[in-house]
Amino acid sequence: MTPTAAWPAPAHRHHPGGLARRRHLREASRQQAVRQSEIRRLALALREAGRALKANRAELHTIVNDLAPGLTTRPGIGPVSA
């Protein structure tokens, strides 16, 4: 199956920050404006979720190191799997 222009680009091609900063076109139809607003909302939510996940992982790493010092230094063991 060959990709066509109608297919959306892979998710890794778009950075949430870039999508969140896109501006509305003056000539944009209502449908385009709503679509762009939703893209912005989702991009900002994705960015915030990434920040929360990073903070959660750091906190979990601290807890694991307090309970079992050195455990996360072993190959294949991280804060989530410990």
C-alpha positions as CSV (number, residue, x, y, z in Angstrom):
1,M,0.0,0.0,0.0
2,T,1.4,3.4,-1.0
3,P,0.8,6.4,1.3
4,T,-1.1,9.2,-0.3
5,A,-1.2,12.9,0.3
6,A,-4.5,12.5,2.2
7,W,-2.8,10.5,5.0
8,P,-1.7,12.5,8.0
9,A,2.0,12.7,8.5
10,P,3.6,10.4,11.1
11,A,3.3,11.7,14.7
12,H,7.0,12.0,15.1
13,R,7.2,14.6,12.4
14,H,5.2,17.1,14.4
15,H,6.5,18.7,17.6
16,P,3.7,19.7,20.0
17,G,5.3,23.0,20.6
18,G,5.3,23.9,16.9
19,L,1.7,22.8,16.6
20,A,0.7,24.9,19.6
21,R,2.4,28.1,18.1
22,R,0.6,27.9,14.7
23,R,-1.5,31.0,14.1
24,H,-4.9,31.2,12.6
25,L,-5.1,32.4,9.0
26,R,-7.3,35.6,8.6
27,E,-9.1,33.9,5.7
28,A,-9.6,30.6,7.6
29,S,-13.1,29.1,7.5
30,R,-14.9,28.3,10.7
31,Q,-14.0,24.7,10.3
32,Q,-10.3,25.5,9.9
33,A,-10.4,27.8,12.9
34,V,-12.0,25.1,15.1
35,R,-9.6,22.5,13.8
36,Q,-6.6,24.7,14.6
37,S,-8.0,25.5,18.1
38,E,-8.4,21.8,18.9
39,I,-4.9,21.1,17.6
40,R,-3.5,23.8,19.9
41,R,-5.5,22.5,22.9
42,L,-4.3,19.0,22.3
43,A,-0.7,20.0,21.7
44,L,-0.6,22.0,25.0
45,A,-2.2,19.1,26.9
46,L,0.4,16.8,25.4
47,R,3.2,19.1,26.5
48,E,1.8,19.3,30.0
49,A,1.4,15.6,30.2
50,G,5.0,15.1,29.2
51,R,6.1,17.5,31.9
52,A,4.0,15.7,34.5
53,L,5.4,12.3,33.4
54,K,9.0,13.6,33.6
55,A,8.3,14.9,37.2
56,N,6.6,11.6,38.2
57,R,9.5,9.5,36.9
58,A,12.0,11.7,38.9
59,E,9.9,11.4,42.0
60,L,9.6,7.6,41.5
61,H,13.4,7.3,41.0
62,T,13.9,9.1,44.3
63,I,11.5,6.9,46.2
64,V,13.1,3.7,44.7
65,N,16.6,5.0,45.6
66,D,15.5,5.7,49.2
67,L,13.9,2.2,49.6
68,A,16.6,0.2,47.7
69,P,19.7,2.2,47.1
70,G,21.6,1.2,44.0
71,L,18.8,-0.9,42.5
72,T,18.3,1.3,39.5
73,T,22.0,1.2,38.6
74,R,21.6,-2.4,37.6
75,P,21.2,-3.0,33.8
76,G,17.6,-3.2,32.8
77,I,16.1,-1.9,36.1
78,G,14.7,1.6,36.0
79,P,12.4,3.4,38.4
80,V,9.2,2.0,36.8
81,S,10.2,-1.6,36.7
82,A,11.8,-1.5,40.2
